[in-house]
Amino acid sequence: MTTTQASSTGLLWARRVRKSRLRSRRRGQRSMGRALLPWLYLALPIGFVVLFTGIPLTNMVWYSFTDWDGLSPVKEYVGFENYVEIFSDPDLFGVFFVSLYYLVGAIVQIGLALYLATVLSFTLPLRNLFKGIVFFPYLINGVAIAFIFLFFFQPGGTLDLTLQFFGLGALSQQWLGDPAVVNWSLAGVSVWRYIGLNVVLYIGAIQSISPDLFEAADIDGASRWQQFRYIIAPSVKRITALTTILAISGALAVFEIPYIMLGGANGTATFVIETVRKAFVYNEIGLASAMAVVLLALVLVITIIQRLTIKDEVDLA
């Protein structure tokens, strides 16, 4: 009898041990499954990023150290020769200065956008109509804009007729033919096209400010300028930082308007237009890849400098 009881107790103990081990194993499997689940969701996006961004970027950097013409199976390693050519050839390095016209235009664009957004944020008749009018150019295709302004700037065109109507006909000139004026004309087209996007961004930031702040400012007798200086300007600091980065990177990467309107002629070739020429007209893929790497590096450096110099923790709401 004693022997039978001892055997039953041993079997019961063994079952408990097996069940405990089984529960521990299942808990471990569930814990591992929870840890792997986020990576399973991320696997597909990461795969796309690697396939469509990582590999092409790696190839571009590799091509920048070769003299590849885009057709030959042989890619001879040339070291930093392409990079030296970019910064030593006046024809290549000079196109950077064309971006200065668009950079000045972008600064004007940000200032005008902030002014218009501030005005349209206060009570104003037909302000929604004005918002639509300001934003509408951003919705137009770049090719259509280029053809519109070809007629706008042509001799005897819309701009010249408008100047004559207001008695300013003496200011008429070759808006696209004079090398001293043409880049300012094209920069003005970019300002007209993109100012609507900046206005919408600023309006969204201004409308996120608590109305209590404006009511308190009105009670204290603050003027519109004081409300702008002490409430609106600090609150839109993040948007200003964002638009500044977009403006600088956009000024360095201008392509569509000058290429369609003038094909980069008459001193309007930007860095991107020159890169496309090197790649697809002169078959200098290695040099064009180096120019693309330089452009990417410039945008990254500017972004890092902006993040280090402009703090964006202001929140008055």
C-alpha positions as CSV (number, residue, x, y, z in Angstrom):
1,M,0.0,0.0,0.0
2,T,2.8,2.4,1.0
3,T,4.7,1.6,-2.2
4,T,1.5,2.3,-4.3
5,Q,1.0,5.7,-2.7
6,A,4.6,6.7,-3.2
7,S,4.3,5.7,-6.9
8,S,1.1,7.8,-7.3
9,T,2.8,10.8,-5.7
10,G,5.8,10.5,-8.0
11,L,3.6,10.4,-11.1
12,L,1.6,13.4,-9.9
13,W,4.8,15.4,-9.2
14,A,6.2,14.5,-12.7
15,R,2.9,15.7,-14.3
16,R,3.2,19.0,-12.5
17,V,6.8,19.4,-13.6
18,R,5.9,18.8,-17.2
19,K,2.9,21.2,-17.1
20,S,5.1,23.9,-15.5
21,R,7.8,23.4,-18.2
22,L,5.1,23.5,-20.9
23,R,3.7,26.7,-19.6
24,S,7.1,28.3,-19.4
25,R,7.9,27.3,-23.0
26,R,4.6,28.7,-24.2
27,R,5.2,32.0,-22.3
28,G,8.7,32.2,-23.9
29,Q,7.2,31.6,-27.4
30,R,4.5,34.3,-26.8
31,S,7.2,36.7,-25.6
32,M,9.4,36.1,-28.6
33,G,6.4,36.5,-30.9
34,R,5.5,39.9,-29.4
35,A,9.2,41.0,-29.8
36,L,9.2,39.9,-33.4
37,L,5.8,41.2,-34.4
38,P,6.9,44.9,-34.9
39,W,9.8,43.7,-37.1
40,L,7.4,41.7,-39.2
41,Y,5.3,44.8,-39.8
42,L,8.4,46.8,-40.6
43,A,10.0,44.2,-42.9
44,L,8.1,45.2,-46.0
45,P,8.7,49.0,-45.7
46,I,12.3,48.5,-44.8
47,G,12.7,46.2,-47.8
48,F,11.2,48.9,-50.1
49,V,13.5,51.5,-48.7
50,V,16.6,49.4,-49.2
51,L,15.5,48.3,-52.7
52,F,14.4,51.7,-54.1
53,T,16.6,54.1,-52.0
54,G,19.5,52.3,-50.4
55,I,20.8,50.3,-53.3
56,P,20.4,53.2,-55.9
57,L,22.1,55.6,-53.5
58,T,25.0,53.2,-53.0
59,N,25.3,52.7,-56.8
60,M,25.3,56.5,-57.3
61,V,28.1,57.0,-54.8
62,W,30.1,54.2,-56.5
63,Y,29.6,55.6,-60.0
64,S,30.9,59.0,-58.7
65,F,34.3,57.4,-58.2
66,T,34.4,56.1,-61.8
67,D,34.5,57.4,-65.3
68,W,31.5,55.4,-66.5
69,D,29.7,56.6,-69.6
70,G,26.5,54.8,-68.9
71,L,26.9,52.3,-71.7
72,S,30.3,50.6,-71.3
73,P,30.4,47.5,-69.1
74,V,33.8,48.8,-67.8
75,K,33.7,51.3,-64.9
76,E,37.3,52.5,-64.3
77,Y,38.0,53.8,-60.8
78,V,39.2,57.4,-60.9
79,G,39.2,58.3,-57.2
80,F,38.2,61.8,-56.3
81,E,38.9,63.1,-59.9
82,N,35.2,63.9,-60.5
83,Y,34.8,65.8,-57.3
84,V,38.0,67.8,-58.0
85,E,36.6,68.7,-61.5
86,I,33.3,70.0,-59.9
87,F,35.1,72.5,-57.7
88,S,37.9,73.4,-60.1
89,D,35.9,73.8,-63.4
90,P,34.4,77.4,-63.6
91,D,31.6,76.2,-65.9
92,L,30.5,73.6,-63.3
93,F,31.1,75.5,-60.1
94,G,29.6,78.7,-61.6
95,V,26.1,77.2,-61.8
96,F,26.0,77.3,-58.0
97,F,25.7,81.1,-58.2
98,V,22.5,80.8,-60.3
99,S,20.9,79.2,-57.2
100,L,21.5,82.5,-55.3
101,Y,18.7,84.2,-57.4
102,Y,16.3,81.5,-56.3
103,L,17.5,81.7,-52.7
104,V,16.8,85.5,-52.6
105,G,13.4,84.8,-54.2
106,A,12.7,82.2,-51.5
107,I,13.5,84.7,-48.7
108,V,11.1,87.2,-50.3
109,Q,8.6,84.3,-50.7
110,I,8.7,83.4,-47.0
111,G,8.3,87.0,-45.9
112,L,5.3,87.6,-48.1
113,A,3.8,84.3,-47.1
114,L,4.0,85.1,-43.4
115,Y,2.5,88.6,-44.1
116,L,-0.4,87.2,-46.1
117,A,-1.0,84.4,-43.6
118,T,-1.2,86.9,-40.8
119,V,-3.6,89.1,-42.6
120,L,-5.8,86.2,-43.7
121,S,-5.9,84.8,-40.2
122,F,-7.7,87.9,-38.8
123,T,-11.3,88.7,-39.6
124,L,-11.4,89.8,-43.2
125,P,-14.2,89.8,-45.8
126,L,-13.8,87.1,-48.5
127,R,-10.7,85.8,-46.8
128,N,-11.5,82.2,-47.9
129,L,-11.6,83.4,-51.5
130,F,-8.2,85.1,-51.1
131,K,-6.8,81.9,-49.6
132,G,-8.0,79.9,-52.6
133,I,-6.5,82.5,-55.0
134,V,-3.2,82.5,-53.3
135,F,-3.0,78.7,-53.1
136,F,-4.2,78.0,-56.7
137,P,-0.9,78.4,-58.5
138,Y,0.6,75.6,-56.4
139,L,-2.0,73.2,-58.0
140,I,-1.0,74.1,-61.6
141,N,1.3,71.8,-63.5
142,G,4.8,73.1,-63.9
143,V,4.7,72.7,-67.7
144,A,1.6,74.8,-67.9
145,I,3.1,77.5,-65.7
146,A,6.2,77.6,-67.9
147,F,4.1,78.2,-71.0
148,I,1.9,80.8,-69.2
149,F,5.0,82.8,-68.3
150,L,6.6,82.5,-71.7
151,F,3.7,84.6,-73.0
152,F,3.7,86.7,-69.9
153,F,7.4,87.7,-70.3
154,Q,7.6,87.9,-74.2
155,P,8.2,91.3,-75.8
156,G,4.9,93.1,-76.0
157,G,3.4,90.4,-73.7
158,T,1.2,90.7,-70.7
159,L,3.8,92.2,-68.4
160,D,4.8,94.9,-70.9
161,L,1.2,95.8,-71.7
162,T,0.4,96.0,-67.9
163,L,3.4,98.4,-67.4
164,Q,2.2,100.5,-70.3
165,F,-1.3,100.7,-68.9
166,F,0.1,102.2,-65.6
167,G,2.4,104.5,-67.5
168,L,5.6,102.5,-66.8
169,G,6.3,101.4,-70.3
170,A,9.9,102.7,-69.9
171,L,10.6,99.7,-67.6
172,S,9.8,97.2,-70.4
173,Q,12.8,95.1,-71.5
174,Q,13.8,91.7,-72.6
175,W,12.7,89.8,-69.5
176,L,14.0,86.5,-70.8
177,G,16.6,87.7,-73.2
178,D,18.7,90.0,-71.0
179,P,21.2,87.9,-68.9
180,A,21.1,90.5,-66.2
181,V,17.4,90.1,-65.7
182,V,16.4,86.6,-66.8
183,N,17.2,84.8,-63.6
184,W,15.3,87.3,-61.6
185,S,12.3,86.8,-63.9
186,L,12.5,83.0,-63.4
187,A,12.9,83.4,-59.6
188,G,9.8,85.5,-59.6
189,V,7.9,82.6,-61.3
190,S,9.0,80.3,-58.5
191,V,7.8,82.8,-55.9
192,W,4.4,83.0,-57.6
193,R,4.1,79.3,-57.8
194,Y,5.1,78.2,-54.3
195,I,4.0,81.1,-52.1
196,G,0.6,79.5,-51.7
197,L,2.1,76.4,-50.0
198,N,3.9,78.6,-47.5
199,V,0.8,80.6,-46.8
200,V,-1.2,77.5,-46.0
201,L,1.5,76.2,-43.7
202,Y,1.6,79.5,-41.8
203,I,-2.2,79.8,-41.6
204,G,-2.4,76.3,-40.0
205,A,0.3,77.3,-37.5
206,I,-1.4,80.6,-36.6
207,Q,-4.9,79.0,-36.3
208,S,-3.4,76.5,-33.8
209,I,-2.6,79.3,-31.4
210,S,-5.1,79.6,-28.5
211,P,-7.7,82.4,-29.1
212,D,-7.4,83.2,-25.4
213,L,-4.0,84.8,-26.1
214,F,-5.4,87.1,-28.7
215,E,-8.4,88.0,-26.4
216,A,-6.0,88.8,-23.6
217,A,-3.8,90.9,-25.9
218,D,-6.9,92.8,-27.1
219,I,-7.9,93.5,-23.5
220,D,-4.4,94.7,-22.7
221,G,-4.6,97.1,-25.7
222,A,-1.9,95.3,-27.7
223,S,-1.6,96.5,-31.3
224,R,-1.6,94.1,-34.3
225,W,2.1,94.5,-34.6
226,Q,2.6,93.6,-31.0
227,Q,0.4,90.6,-31.3
228,F,2.4,89.5,-34.3
229,R,5.8,90.1,-32.6
230,Y,5.0,88.5,-29.3
231,I,2.4,85.8,-30.1
232,I,2.4,84.9,-33.8
233,A,6.1,85.1,-34.6
234,P,7.3,82.8,-31.8
235,S,4.4,80.3,-32.5
236,V,5.3,79.9,-36.2
237,K,9.0,79.3,-35.5
238,R,8.8,75.6,-36.5
239,I,7.1,76.4,-39.7
240,T,9.7,79.1,-40.5
241,A,12.4,76.6,-39.9
242,L,10.7,74.0,-42.1
243,T,10.1,76.5,-45.0
244,T,13.6,77.7,-44.7
245,I,15.0,74.2,-45.3
246,L,12.5,73.6,-48.1
247,A,13.5,77.0,-49.7
248,I,17.3,76.3,-49.5
249,S,17.0,72.8,-50.8
250,G,14.6,74.0,-53.5
251,A,16.9,76.8,-54.6
252,L,19.7,74.3,-55.0
253,A,17.5,71.8,-56.9
254,V,15.7,74.1,-59.3
255,F,15.1,72.4,-62.6
256,E,11.6,72.4,-64.0
257,I,10.8,76.1,-64.8
258,P,14.2,77.2,-66.3
259,Y,14.6,73.9,-68.2
260,I,11.1,74.1,-69.9
261,M,11.2,77.9,-70.5
262,L,14.8,78.3,-71.8
263,G,16.4,74.9,-71.7
264,G,19.0,76.3,-69.4
265,A,20.2,78.8,-72.0
266,N,21.2,82.4,-71.5
267,G,22.9,81.8,-68.2
268,T,19.9,80.1,-66.6
269,A,21.4,76.6,-66.2
270,T,21.1,75.5,-62.6
271,F,23.2,72.8,-60.9
272,V,20.5,70.1,-61.6
273,I,20.2,71.1,-65.2
274,E,23.9,70.8,-65.6
275,T,23.8,67.5,-63.9
276,V,21.2,66.2,-66.3
277,R,23.3,67.5,-69.3
278,K,26.4,65.7,-68.1
279,A,24.5,62.5,-67.6
280,F,22.2,62.3,-70.6
281,V,23.8,64.6,-73.2
282,Y,27.5,64.1,-72.7
283,N,27.2,60.6,-71.2
284,E,29.4,61.4,-68.2
285,I,27.5,59.3,-65.7
286,G,30.5,59.3,-63.2
287,L,30.7,63.1,-63.2
288,A,27.0,63.5,-63.0
289,S,26.8,61.1,-60.1
290,A,29.5,63.1,-58.2
291,M,27.4,66.3,-58.8
292,A,24.3,64.5,-57.4
293,V,26.3,63.4,-54.3
294,V,27.6,67.0,-53.8
295,L,24.0,68.3,-54.0
296,L,22.8,65.7,-51.5
297,A,25.7,66.5,-49.1
298,L,24.9,70.3,-49.3
299,V,21.2,69.7,-48.4
300,L,22.2,67.4,-45.5
301,V,24.7,69.9,-44.1
302,I,22.2,72.8,-44.3
303,T,19.6,70.6,-42.6
304,I,22.0,69.7,-39.8
305,I,23.1,73.4,-39.3
306,Q,19.4,74.4,-39.2
307,R,18.6,71.8,-36.5
308,L,21.6,72.8,-34.4
309,T,21.0,76.6,-34.6
310,I,17.2,76.9,-34.5
311,K,15.4,75.5,-31.4
312,D,11.8,74.8,-31.9
313,E,10.4,74.0,-28.4
314,V,8.3,77.2,-28.3
315,D,4.6,76.4,-27.4
316,L,2.4,79.3,-26.3
317,A,-0.9,77.5,-26.9
